[in-house]
Amino acid sequence: MRIPTLFILLCFPIFLQAQTFTQTVRGHVTDMQTRSPIPGATVLIADTDPLLGASTDMDGYFTIEQVPIGRITIKAAIIGYTPVVLQNIELTSGKELILEISMEELITALDAVEIKGGKDKMETNNEMTTVSARQFTIEESMRFAGARNDVSRMAQNFAGVKGTNDAVNDIIIRGNSPVGLLWRLEDVDIPNPNHFGDFGSTGGPVSMLNNNVLANSDFLTGAFPAEYGNSVSGVFDLRMRNGNNKTHEFLGQIGLNGIEAGAEGPLSKHGKSSYLINYRYSTLGIMSALGINFGTGTAIPYYQDVTFKCNVPISQKHILTAFGLGGKSSIDLLSSTEENTEDNLYIDYLDVYNRVFTGIAGVSYSYLINNSSYIKTVVAVSSITNKNIVDSVSYQTFEPFEFYAQKYVLNKGTGLIYYKKKFDPRNNLEIGIRNELLLANLRDSILRNDTYTILSAFDGDTWLIQPYAEYQHKFSEKLVLNAGLHVEILSLNNSKAIEPRAGLKYIATASDIISLGYGEHSMMAPLAVYFQTADNMHGDTYFPNADVDLIHARHLVAGYDHIFGSYMHAKVEVYYQDLFSVLADRDPSSYSSLNTGTFSLGLPDSVDNSGTGYNYGAELTVEKFLSKGYYYLFTTSIYRSKYTGSDGVERNTAFAGDYVINALAGKEFHLGTRKGKFERSILLDLKMTTAGGQRYTPIDLEASIAAGEARYDNARAFSEQYAAYFRMDGRLSFKVNGKNASQEWAVDIQNITDHSNPYIEKYNAVTQEVITSYQLGIFPVAQYRITF
């Protein structure tokens, strides 16, 4: 019955019936610390006449019907809790609005401090965070220019984040390697959630994380709480939303990221269980046929992914959830076809066959012990397979011959259990343990001197064990202490780290917030490092890096946040990061794992933990949240990022761009109704980014000519810097709300000015010259989306 309706809506949107369009707002109100339901809370739709609202039932649920569509503000209040205000949430005719509202219990009513408007956007889902953290909305990833519906690219607008690579969505935080980022989904630490991502990396050209199924989530850039481990850079703590448990709803979308179809609804007519599923298939093959160049020459990226979540509240106290994410991708970059060589942005004179598969599935069980405590258990499995075959191509005949082969498989089982207890409104405790069983099968070999040399060869397992505890004490409503301890143990070589964390927040006035944070953090090296092989003097193969220790960092952050009026704030943070036990070459050289990124130049034969580094800087954020139809976000970061390798020389890291400036603004225009049949609006968003150029190691031209391939002057590692990066993006969308459906047509034009940003230097063995490849030029992306 739905397919003919969709066809009609696509082809004849003007046939929608005339009426005043309304929608249902439903939700669940719970205690922030214990997740126990709050009955009797009042939930109102502000500025409605007559005033629309409802009270929560004994299970904390509420329903408000016949709410006019558009931007709405929701207020939730009950005696003994801090009121919650959710501002300018978009309500459309094609989808019910379902909210999860968490409320914080007051210590005493007399001590209450009312923070000015915008608090809901400034605070995070995780109440234990103090500094360097931000909650982001999924709507922001949909409307920010240049985001491509990708939370990674959207986060590149935030202070301290550098994103100057148009090809991949690597997140460089405060000068750290993107490998130091932790991805977490539904409490599970997951592998690289990107199509075409390298093994052990955290970025890629296209994200598998579909923002149509995500909920508002947290992004942390330093001194994060004790529950997060195995990271020295930052954390993406992502949540998936629950499906609609009353009504079946559907989604269709087509754009650069693919052709998508989604569905959600109740699992049964009775109860509150729901399902949510979304499938996507790449459209790049179609677009390539239309002559759109993605920077991969005539090579076409193919990928598909699926995401799902089922939420089953067995009773008020027992909640069962199942979730999953899976995707596969493939691309062939072929230089053996001569006409591809000039257009191939990535690799010259190589045929590369890349295949990647990633899958995550898990089940969680939450038990609300009482109104002051609950326990949650999560069991999950994940797998990532990366297969690469590389053929070297003759410069003269373009004939390929096998040069390198790789098959890396990492399967992981995760078991997590944690307990949260609220002793009283002042004191909250969380303790837990995360166990991960890593099952690895790593094989790769390379052709050297007419003989294939094995680089990695391992088939085995190891455990990563991470117990933690964190405690929150509120001296008053104005002064809050978050403290914790995280322990990390790698059973492979019995590496250990004991990591204290602490944060202090002081609400000096209703407009001024001061915060301090300190944390010690560590992470294991990419698994392939431990199992790199070498031959000893007797010709026996061994693992020279098997005893490599964890990489460590200390973060110190101070922040000041001033709130202007109801919708604007300015925030300043300064930080210092001390990195030690960093991977460096056992022989004196400029190598450091702090420079590991998309275009790393490989790993030495053996490494140890003799490297060091440090980052420091200052960040400014000036932000006006969406109100009165417009918003803006300005961020700037000034920083230094240095490292020292085993040769004892201090150098800039590969990510030492020195500064990043982002300016973004948007305006929403309501066009009203056309002949009373449908409501229309236009949203315009503009973004500008400029940053210090990428650091790089120069090519030694004489040595390259002699070798017939690129040779780098590693004594001058990262001594050169490309010209400053600059890009302007624009997004224009047109939205139509009808009787039972909402539609959006959008075009996102990236690099509007067609600015030429340097990408990478390469050595051309035919011309014996060093040439510079450039990033994408002007790049238009169109999208159509319908929900009904």
PyMOL commands that set and color helices and strands:
alter all, ss='L'
color gray80, all
select helices_A, chain A and resi 2-11+13-15+109-111+119-122+138-143+151-155+178-180+284-289+338-340+527-530+593-595+701-707+714-716
alter helices_A, ss='H'
color red, helices_A
select strands_A, chain A and resi 22-31+42-45+52-55+61-68+70-77+84-91+97-103+133-136+161-162+172-173+181-185+188-189+194-195+206-207+214-220+234-240+249-255+258-266+274-281+302-313+318-334+350-370+373-393+400-424+427-448+451-474+479-490+495-507+512-523+534-535+541-542+551-564+568-585+607-627+630-644+650-652+659-674+678-691+695-696+720-721+725-737+742-750+758-764+769-774+779-787
alter strands_A, ss='S'
color yellow, strands_A
deselect
rebuild
show_as cartoon
